[in-house]
Amino acid sequence: MRYVRFVKGAVTVAVSTAACHSLMYAGFAGARESAATSEDDTWAGAFEFLLTTAASWALMPLLLWAGMLVTRESGNTLLVLVGGSAWVMLSGYFTDDIDRAGGHIPVPALAAYVLLGTAVAGVGHRPDDAQDQEGRPTGPQGR
């Protein structure tokens, strides 16, 4: 088991979560401000709200992939898919919480997301981790 990969995953997921949460917080505040200053109350702030949500949902998988790439880890497809999907579900479920003034996604929910992401990040496979039947490395360092 490669514990360093778990640490890299935890840092990557925590930073990505903070970035996307901050984006949603600021974007939703801008949408509320736009709605408050608009003369047309029907769709005021809707574009900003949808743009913020879409940007956050698109940014999370990208940040997860880039963060693990920067830390020189490969085999991150599962983290990107599960982490991105879980972020869509988490941020979609708590949209009303973060959309109010001063609102945030509850800390236990964010902590659970970081723990899920850390666990999934540690499962990744690197091609140079291959072993033969006796357990000897067969990758570049084992030859």
C-alpha positions in Angstrom: 0.0 0.0 0.0 1.3 3.4 -1.0 0.5 5.8 1.9 2.0 8.7 0.1 -0.6 8.4 -2.6 -3.3 8.8 0.1 -1.7 12.0 1.4 -1.3 13.4 -2.1 -5.0 12.5 -2.8 -6.1 14.1 0.5 -4.3 17.4 -0.3 -5.5 17.4 -3.9 -9.2 16.8 -2.9 -9.1 19.3 0.0 -7.6 22.1 -2.2 -10.0 21.3 -5.1 -13.0 21.3 -2.7 -11.9 24.6 -1.2 -11.5 26.1 -4.7 -14.9 24.9 -6.0 -16.7 25.8 -2.8 -15.2 29.3 -2.9 -16.2 29.7 -6.5 -19.8 28.7 -5.7 -19.9 31.0 -2.7 -18.6 34.0 -4.7 -20.6 33.2 -7.8 -23.9 32.8 -5.9 -23.2 36.1 -4.0 -22.8 37.8 -7.4 -26.1 36.2 -8.6 -27.9 37.5 -5.5 -26.4 40.9 -6.0 -27.4 40.9 -9.7 -30.9 39.9 -8.7 -31.2 42.6 -6.1 -30.0 45.4 -8.5 -32.1 44.2 -11.5 -35.3 45.9 -12.4 -36.7 42.6 -13.9 -37.1 40.2 -11.0 -38.3 37.2 -13.0 -35.0 35.9 -14.3 -32.6 38.2 -12.5 -29.4 36.4 -11.4 -30.4 33.1 -13.1 -27.6 33.3 -15.7 -25.0 34.0 -13.0 -26.4 31.1 -10.9 -26.3 28.6 -13.7 -22.9 29.7 -14.9 -21.5 29.4 -11.4 -22.9 25.9 -10.9 -21.7 24.7 -14.3 -18.2 26.2 -13.7 -18.0 24.4 -10.3 -19.1 21.1 -11.7 -16.7 21.3 -14.6 -13.8 22.6 -12.5 -13.8 19.8 -9.9 -12.8 16.9 -12.1 -10.2 19.1 -13.8 -8.7 20.2 -10.5 -8.6 16.6 -9.2 -6.9 15.4 -12.4 -4.4 18.3 -12.5 -3.7 18.1 -8.8 -2.7 14.4 -9.0 -0.8 15.1 -12.2 1.2 17.8 -10.5 2.0 15.4 -7.6 3.3 12.9 -10.2 0.6 10.3 -9.7 -1.0 8.5 -12.6 -4.0 6.2 -12.9 -6.5 8.8 -11.6 -9.5 8.0 -13.8 -11.5 6.6 -10.9 -10.8 9.7 -8.7 -11.8 12.0 -11.5 -15.1 10.1 -12.2 -16.1 9.4 -8.7 -14.9 12.8 -7.3 -16.6 14.8 -10.0 -19.8 12.8 -9.7 -19.8 13.1 -5.9 -19.2 16.8 -6.2 -22.2 17.3 -8.5 -24.4 15.4 -6.1 -23.0 17.1 -3.0 -23.1 20.7 -4.3 -26.4 20.1 -6.0 -28.0 18.8 -2.8 -26.6 21.7 -0.7 -27.3 24.4 -3.3 -29.8 26.1 -1.0 -27.4 26.2 1.9 -24.6 27.8 -0.1 -26.9 30.1 -2.0 -28.1 32.1 1.0 -26.1 35.1 2.3 -23.2 33.8 4.4 -24.1 30.2 3.6 -21.8 27.3 3.2 -22.0 23.6 2.5 -22.0 21.9 6.0 -18.5 21.0 7.2 -19.4 17.4 7.9 -20.5 17.0 4.3 -17.3 18.6 3.1 -15.3 16.4 5.4 -17.1 13.3 4.1 -16.4 14.3 0.5 -12.7 14.8 1.3 -12.5 11.4 3.0 -14.3 9.7 0.0 -11.9 11.4 -2.4 -8.9 10.4 -0.3 -10.0 6.8 -0.3 -10.6 6.7 -4.0 -7.3 8.5 -4.7 -5.4 5.8 -2.9 -6.9 3.1 -5.0 -5.3 4.3 -8.2 -3.0 2.1 -10.2 0.4 3.0 -11.6 1.8 1.0 -14.5 5.2 0.7 -12.7 3.5 -0.9 -9.7 3.0 -4.2 -11.5 4.3 -7.4 -9.8 5.0 -10.9 -11.0 3.5 -14.0 -9.3 6.2 -14.0 -6.6 5.5 -10.4 -5.7 8.6 -8.9 -7.2 8.2 -5.6 -9.0 8.2 -5.9 -12.8 8.0 -2.2 -13.6 11.0 0.0 -14.6 12.6 -0.1 -11.1 12.2 -3.9 -10.8 14.1 -4.7 -14.0 
